[in-house]
């Protein structure tokens, strides 16, 4: 290819289309929409004061009462993310620019799916919640009203029994004034290693039931079939391949949030032939950039195993 402004501009436009098409095509593979709520951000950080209030209705007698739970405010700072591809000028001169098209597409796809990675990382990290002294995942150390404790963590493998315990625990949480929190478990998140187990729990028509005399198994209808949505995350591999999470929501509030400051954008500042960078290195660069952060919201909306 002749290296001139018009040809470089045309090539850049082709790469941008490739990036955008791959970014948009990744949508069906993203789990973000199924597990997290997206919150827009307009600054470097957001202070989430809302995490320590539960607005239950009550009979209005006397002054209004703010329903606080045991949490300080949570400050979530937006972080900056990037990806970069470098193309030697000689490859464009020799008409080899097409070999980089798949890489540009992969950059677009990965940019679209990166919030999934951040959400998975937030889930497997058992940090303190809202500035208090207790970890987000806990066996029984946090209380909503001084009496009723939250238990949202086990070190047991995913099974029919642990799933049902998690479901019943989440659905049975009691909040302030002794009233039900009305948590609705909606999704089971797991990695590829647990795919068969999750299928047996949530999608099989039948399950094995121990006979009355404990001598054999008999077939019975699967009472958990379709109870929640099974979602497999390819982020839960390696160290985290046994991790599993039951996710719930209350009125649209979910246990995981993605705070979006700037969505992923395609960048080409170093893809101009007359730039100092190209002159000094004889290379071109394309990139992607985004800003945001993922975090866990309320402990009673996530139940974790092996955390």
N, C-alpha and C positions, 0 to 999 in steps of 0.2 A: 504494500500500500504506500502511495506517496504520502509523506508526512506534511500536511498543510492544515491550516485552520479549519477548512470546510470538512475534510475527511476525519479529522479528530473530533469535531463537533458531531458528525454523523455517527461515529463509533460510540461516542459517549451517550448519545440518545438511545442507541441500540442496547447498550448495557443498562441504562436506566429503565427501559421497558422490561428487560429481563428481570431486573431486581424487583420491580413493582409487580409483575405477573407472578413471580415466585412468592413474594410477600403475601399477595392476596390469595393465592392458591393454598397457602398453609393454613388458612382459617379453619377448615374442617378437621385438621389434625390437632388444633389447639385445645387444651383442656381448661384454659383460663375461664372461659365463659361458663363452664360447668361447676367450677369449684370456688371461684373467687368473685368478689365484687370489685368493680373498677371505680376508683375515686380520682377525680381530677385535682391537680395541684397547680398553684400559680406562683409558688415561691420556692426557696431552697429547702424548706422543711415545713411540715404540718404538725401542729400540736393537736392530738386527738383527745380533747376533753370529753367527748361524748361517750367514751368507753366505760365511764364509771357511773352511768345512769341507766335505769330501767324504768321507762314511763308507764307503769301499770296504772290503770284507772282505779279510783277509789271514791267512796262517798266524800264529798267536799264538806267537811266539818271543821270550822276554824280556818287557819291559814293554809295555803298550799304547802305540800310536803314534797321535797325533792328526794327521789329514790336513788340514793347513792349505794354503790357496792364498793368492796375493798380494793380500790385501785387508785393510783395517782394517774395523772395525764401521761400519755405516751407520745413522745416526739419522734417522728419518722423523717429522717433526712433523705432527700432525693440523691441518688448516686448517678454517676455518668458512665455510660457504656459505649463501646466502640468495636468495630471490626474493620479490617483493612486488607485490601488486595493490592499487590504490587505487580506491575507488568513492565518488563524490559522494553525499551523503545525498539530494539532490534527485532523483537517478535512481531511488532506491528509493521515494521519495514518489510519483513519477510512473509507477510500475510498469514501469520500464525495467531492473530488476535482471537480467532474463534475458540481456541483451546481454553480461553479464560471465561467464556460464556457460562459454562456449568458452575464455575466458582462464584460468579456474580449472582447466579440464581440461588446457589446454596446460601450465600450471604443474606439474600433477601428472605429466604425461608427461615434461617436461623434468627434473623432479627424479629420476625413475626412471632416465633415460638419462645424467644428468650424470657418473656414474662412468666411462662410456664416454669422455666428453670428457677427463676427467683421465688415463685410461690412454693415450689417443692423444697427449695433450700430453707425457706422460712419455716416450713412444717417440720423438717428433721432437726431443726435447731431448737433446743429446749432452753431458751433464755428466760430471764425474769419478765414478768408481765406488768406492763403499765408502771414500772418503777417501784413496785413493792418487792418484798424480800422473797416471795415464793416464785418458783419456776412456773411457766405456763402449764406444762404437763405435770400433774401431781396426783398421788393416790388419794389424799384426803386432807390437804393442808389449807385449802381456801374455803371460806364460807361466805354466803351471800347475806345472811341475816343473823350470824352468831350461832346458829343451830344447824342449819342444813349445809352439808359440805359438798363440794364438787370433787368427784373422782373421775378423771378423764385420761387415765393412763394405765396400761398393763404391760408386763414384760412377757406376755404369752403370745404364741404364734396365732395367726389367723385361722379360725376354725368356725364351725357352726356355733359352737358354744360361746366363744369369745365375741363373735359378731352379735349374737343375741343379747349377751350381757351388755355390750356397748350400746346397742340400740335401746334396750330397756332403761339403761342408766341415763342416757341423754334425754329420752322422752319423759323420764320421771323426775327431772331436776325440779326442786322447790326453791322459789325465790323469796323475796321479802314478803312479809305478812303471811307466810305459809302458803302462798299461792303458787300454782304451777307456772313454770316459765314458758311452757308450750313450745319447747324446742322440737323442730321437725327434722329428723335425720333424712338426708336427701341423697347422699352419694357415698360409695365406698371406694377409696383411692388406694391403689396397690401397684406393685411393679410386675414385670413379666414373669418372675419366678412364681408369683402367687396367682397366676391367671387361672389355672385349673381349680384351685381351691375356691377362688371367688366365683367361678362359674358354678361349681357344685352348690355353693351357698345360695346364690341369687337367681340362677337361671335354669337349673335342672327341674324337670317336672316332678321328680320323685326324690326321696331321700331315704337313707337307711334308718330304721327305727329298731331299737333293741326290744326283743320279745319280752313278754311279761316274766318268763322264767330265766331271762338273761342268757339263754342258750343259743340264740340265733338272731339274725336281723330279718325284719320284714319290710316290705316296701310301703311307703306312706307318701301322701302328697307333701310337696315341699312348701311349708308354711311361709318361707322367706322369699319365695319366687316373686320377683318384681317389687320387693319392698322398698329398695333404694336402687339408684343407678350405679352399676359397676363402671369404674373409670380406671383404665390402665395408664400409668405414667412411665415413660421410658427413662425418667429421671431417677426412679427408685430402683437402682441397680447397684452392684458392687456392695459396698458397706451397708447400703440401705435396702438390699433386695428382700429382706424379711419385714420391712416396715409396712404398716398399713394404717389408714386413717378413715374413721367414719366422720363425715362432715354433715353439719346441720345448718339450719337457718331459722331466724325469727323475723317474719315480716320483711323479707328481702335482705336482712343483715346476715352476712355469712362469716364463717370463722377465719377466712383468709381474704386479704384485700391486696389489690395492686394499685399503688398510688402512682398515677401517670402524670409526669411533668411535661415531657416532650416525647411524642411517639417516634418510632424509628424513622429516620430520613436518609436518603441517598445523598452522598457528598462527592464532589468532583474537583475540589480546589487544586489538587495536584495532577489534574488531567488536562493541562493546557501546555501546548508545546513551547510557549515562550516564557514559562515560569522558571524561576531560579532553581527550583527543585529538580526539574527535568534537565536543565542545563548542567547542574552539578553531578547528578547521579545517572543520567541517561535512562531514567525509569519514570513510569507514571504510577499514580496511586488513586484508587477508588475506595470509598469507605461508607460505613453506616454509623449513625450516632443516635443515641436515645438517652433519656433521663427518667428516673422513676425509682420505685422501691416496693418491695412486697413485705407484708407483715401479718402476724396473727392478730385477730381482733379480740374475741371473747372466749375464755376457756371453756365455757359450757357449749360452744358451737363446734368444737373439735375433740374427738376422742382418738387417742393414738395408741398404737401397739408397737413395742420394741423401740420406743423413742429414747 
